C-alpha cells in the first residue's frame, strides 16, 4: 500500500489490520486495555522528541500517536460505540465552544482572560460523550480531574498540580513558598515515624504527602514538577552512564564495584557537568 496524506487511507489500513479474516493476528486480538499502555507511551515519546528538539523524530512520533487514536476509534466502531468521525466532530465542537473569542463575539483578549474562559467552558462541558449520554453523577471542583470513564488518568505529579491549581483558585493555598519548607520538615518527621513503625501503608501515605508538598513548592516557584523530575531522571541516567563507562575502561564491573567506588565516580560526573556549565 502506498503512503498517503489522507487520513481516510490510515483509517482503511487500520480496518484492514483488524479484519477478522485477513487482518494481522496481533492487531485483531487487541482491546482498549491492551492498547492503553502503548497510547501513554507514544504521548511520552512525543514529549521526549520535543525536549530533544528533534523535529524529524517529532513528526514520526506524532504519526505513532495519531495511529493510537485511529486504533481506539476502530475498536469503538466495531462495538457500535462511536467512529473516528465522531471523535473529530466532538473535538471540533469543543474547540469552537471553548473559543467564543475567536468563533463568536467575546471580549477575552488576554491570555489570562482566555484561560479563565477555557476553564469555565471546560467545566460546563463535562459529561458530554461522542454519541451516547453518560449517566449524570455529581462531581465537585476537584473531581473533574479524577479518573473518569473514557478518559486517561493523568500522571500522578501532573494530577497533583492540577488539583492544587483548582483549590488555589478559591483561596485554599499557601501565601508564599517559605512556609511550604516548614511543611516539608513536618512531612519528613512523619515519614521518619512511619519508617520506625514499619507499617508499609503508613510509609506510602507519608511519602505521598511529602511528594505532594514538593509539587506545592514547584507550583509556587513556577517549576513544573513533572518536567523537573524528567530533568532529574535525565541527569541520573547521564551520571550513572558515566559510572558504567568509567568502570568498563578500567576493566571493572558494576556488580563487583563497591558503593564507595561508584559514589566517587558519581562525584566525578558532577564535577564534569560543572565544568561544562
Secondary structure, DSSP 8 states (H G I E B T S, - for coil): ----S-HHHHHHHHHHHT-TTTS-HHHHH--HHHHHHHHHHHHHHHHHHHHHT-HHHHHHHHHHHHHHHHHHHHHHHHTTS--HHHHHHHHHHHHHHH-HHHHSS----SHHHHHHHHHHHHHHTTT--SSS--------TTGGGS--TTS----HHHHHHHHHHHHHTTT-S-SSSHHHHHHHHHHHHHHHHHHHHT-HHHHHHHHHHHHHHHHHHHHHTT--HHHHHHHHHHHHHHHHHHHHHHHHHTT--TTTS-HHHHHHHHHHHHHHHHHH-
